[in-house]
Amino acid sequence: MSQPRIIEPKLRPLVDTPLKVGESPAWDERTGNLWFVDILAPAIFRLHPDGKLDRFDMPAQVGCLGLCDNGLVVAGLKTGVHLLDPASGRLDFLCDPDEGRPDSRLNDGKVGPDGHFWVGTRDEAAVPTGNARLYRVAPDGGIERIIDGNMFTSNGLAWSPDGKRMYHSDSSGLMYQAFDFDVATGRLGPAERLHDFAPEEGRPDGAATDSDGCYWSAGVQGGRLNRFTPEGELFEIYKLPFKGPTMPCFGGPGLKTIYLTSLVTETDGVSTAGTVVAFDAPVAGTPVHTFSI
């Protein structure tokens, strides 16, 4: 196996607002807006093409969001899945797949090619027990528990360009896996473990896939984006000037821009705030799926 190629992308800063835990970027091709969250603010943000930044404060920690086909935004809060109307700022409850479990909160989530909102949880017990889950949420609020336990931090959801393969990581378990995916039903095949992460590679956080089927995984605390072949071989490393990248997404004209969120980190007593940056991608990304409500 050859050594991964190391690349230092030319980053473009996009926001001045310092973030605590920037996460879950999603680009809306209909408007050119970039959506993202700050988990601990807690708030949802909308960045316009002209640089204007809108803020929607949330009543509880907000782990992730997805776009709806009717212009609403679906969001995973600690208190459940909600729908945000950007026009009015109104937040409506849809369902609580995690049912208020202690030591748990909704974490990474993304709309799949099946038109459902896939959202996982993070084990937040003082001594983790591996209680994390992955849920599939229907547009009518129906809930299916897809993965239950033997996992610490559900993360890294992404799908292949044809929608027939789903990728998923366990940030604290330091691995990512893939499943065959039935677009019509959302059923998963057996898990295929693709990569175990070494300390210098960072913890596998949020992810995205490109048009070649490659998987881009944010190496949080490792200061890098790891790009894997569809088979799980690490072949490119994008080195970053900050330690805490959290999730990439593709957007912009032709889906040839990578947007990347990050969290606040500290090195030798020096704090680096979370932010959102962009850089030119070597290939196009896969289109964003929308929640079919």
N, C-alpha and C positions, 0 to 999 in steps of 0.2 A: 504494500500500500504506500503510495507516494505521500510526501508531507503536504499538509494543507497550504494553499497560497495565502499569504498575509497581505491585506489591502487596508490602506488608510483612506477612508472616504472623505471627501470635502464636504463638511457639514454646513448647513444653513440654519441658524437659529430662527425659531418662528414665534416664540412668546417671551415676554419680559417677566411675566408673573412667575415667581418661584413656586414650584410644586413640591409637595411632601412625597406623595406616591403617585406620580403620573402613570396612567395605564389605559389600555383598551382603545387605542386610536382606530377610527373607522372613517374612511373617506366616502362622502356622498357624491356620486357622479352626477346626480341631478342638479346640484347646487354649487359644487366645488368646495363645499364646507368640509372641514375636518373636525370630527367629534372626538372627545377623549374625556377621561375622568381624573380626578385627584381623590384617591380612596379616602384619605384622612381629612380632607378639607372640611367636610366632604362636599364635592360639587361635580357637576357635569359641565363641560365647556364646549363651545362651538366657535371654531376659528374660521372666519370668512376669508375669501381669497384676497381681500384688500388689507388683511391683517387685523381687522376688528375682532375682539374677543368677547363673546357673551358668556356669562356665568349663571348657572342654575344651581342654587344651593340645595342640598339634599338633607332630609331629616335623619339620616343614618349613613354609616359607611357605605360607599358605593364602589363595588368591585369591577363592574364591567358594563358595557352597553352594546346595543346593536341597532341597526336601522330598520324601520318598518316600511312596508310598501305604501302606506298612506301618509307618510311624513312624520309620524310619531317616532319616538325613541324608546326602545325597550331597555330597561336597566335592572341589574341585579344589585339590590341593596341588602344590608344585613337583615332587614325586616321583610325581605321577599322580592319578588319580581314586580316591577311597576312599569307603567307607561307614562312617558313625559310628552306633553303637548308643547312644543317650542313656541307656538304662537301665543299661548296664554300663560305658560309656566306651570300649568296644572299637572299634578302628579297623581295618577290613579293606580290603586292596587290591583294586580292581576291574580297573583297566587304566591304562596310561600312554600316552595318545594322542600325546604329544610325544616319547616315546622318549628322554628325557634329553638333548635337544639343548642344546648350550652356548648361553649368552647368550639364554635363553628360559625363560619360566615360564608356567604356566596363570594366567590373569587373570580376566576377567569370565566368568561362566557362569550359566545359567538353564535350568530345565526348560521345554521347549516344549509346545505343545498336542498334539504327537505322542507325548508321554510319554517323550521322549529328553532327555538332558542335553546341552545345547549349551554348549561352553566354548571360549574363544579364548585366544590367547597374547599376551604382551608381548615385544617386541624389547628385550633388556636389554644389547645390545652397547655398548661405550664409544662407538663410532661406529655408530649404528643403520644396519642394512642393509635394513630393510623385510621381515624374515623372519617376521612374525606370521602365524598361521594361525587357522582356525576349524574345530573338530571337532564331530561329532555322535556321542554315545556312547549305545549301546543298553543296555538293562537287563542284558543278558548279558555286557556288556563289549566288544561289537563296536564298532569304530571306523570312522568315515568322515571323510575329510579334505574339507571343503566349500570352504574358501577357503585358498589357499596362496600366501603372499607378496604383494608390492606393498601391504603394510600394516604399520603400526608397533605399534599397540596395539589389539587387538580389544576392543570394549567396547559398552555401551549396548544389549544385547539386550532386545527386548520384542516382543510380538505384539499385533495388533489384537484387538478383542473377539471377532470371529468366527474368529480364528486363521488367517485367509487372507492375512495380511500380516506380514512380519517386518522389524523395524527393527534397525539395527546401526550402530555408530559406530567411527571410528578416532580415538582421543583425540589421538594425536600428529600424525595427518594432518589434524586439525581439520575433520572433516566427518561427516555421518551420511547413511545411505542406507536404502532399503527394497527388499524383494523380495516378489513374490508367493510364497505359501507353500502347499504341498500338505500338509494335516494328516495325510492317510493315509500318505504316503510320506516327508515331510520334504524333498521336492525344492523347490529355489528357482528362481524365474524370474530374468530379467536384473536386474542392479543398477540402481536408480534413485537417483541422487545428489540429495538433497533440500535440503541446507543446508551452506554453508561458514562456519565460525565466525570472527568477528572477535575480536581479542585481548580486548576488554572483555566478550565473552560467555562467556569461560572455555573451557577445554578440555572437549569432550563426554565425560563419564564415564558412570557407570551411569544407567539409565533405567527408566521404567515407562510403561504406557499406562492411560488412563482409559476409562470406559464410553462416552465420546463419540468414542473413537478417537484422542484427542490424545496426543502423545508428550512426556513430561516428562524432560528431560535435565539432569543435574547439571553445572553449569558450574564445574568445579574451578579454583581460583585466581581465579575471577571473582566468587565470593561470591553465587551466584544459582542458581535453578532456572529453566530456560528451557522454556516450554510452547509446543509447536508444534501447528498443525492437522494433520489426517491428510495433507494435501498438502505440509506442510513450511514453513508460514508461522509465524514467531515472533510470537505475539500477546499473551503474558503473560510478565512477568518477576517472579519471586518473589525479592525482595532479602533477603539473609541477613546476620546479624551476624558471620559468620566466612567466611573466603575459600575453605575447602576442602571443600565438599559433594561427596560421592562417589557416592551412589546413593539414589534414593527408592524406596519401595514403598508400596502401599496395603494397609490392614488395618483392624482394628477393626469395630464394628457397621456393617453395610451397606457395608463397604469405603470408608468416608468419612473415614478418617484417613490422612494421609501420614506415614510414618516415614522419617527421613533420617539417613544416616551421614555422617561427615566424617573428615578426616585432620588431623594436626598441621600447622600453618602458622606462618610467622614473618614479622612485619611490623615493620620498623625496630627489630630486635633483640628484639621482644616475641613470645614463643611462645604460640600458642593450641592447646590439645590437641584431638585428635579426640574426637567424642562421638556421641550418638544423640539426636535430638529428634523431636517430633511436632507436627503442626498439623492443623487441620480443613481438609478438601479441599472444593472447590466442587462436585465431582461424585464419584460412586463410581468406584472403580478396577475393573480387570479381575481376575477370580479368579486365584489362584496355581495353576499346574499342578504335578502331582506325578509323580515318577519311578516308572514302572510296574514295580517289581520284586516 
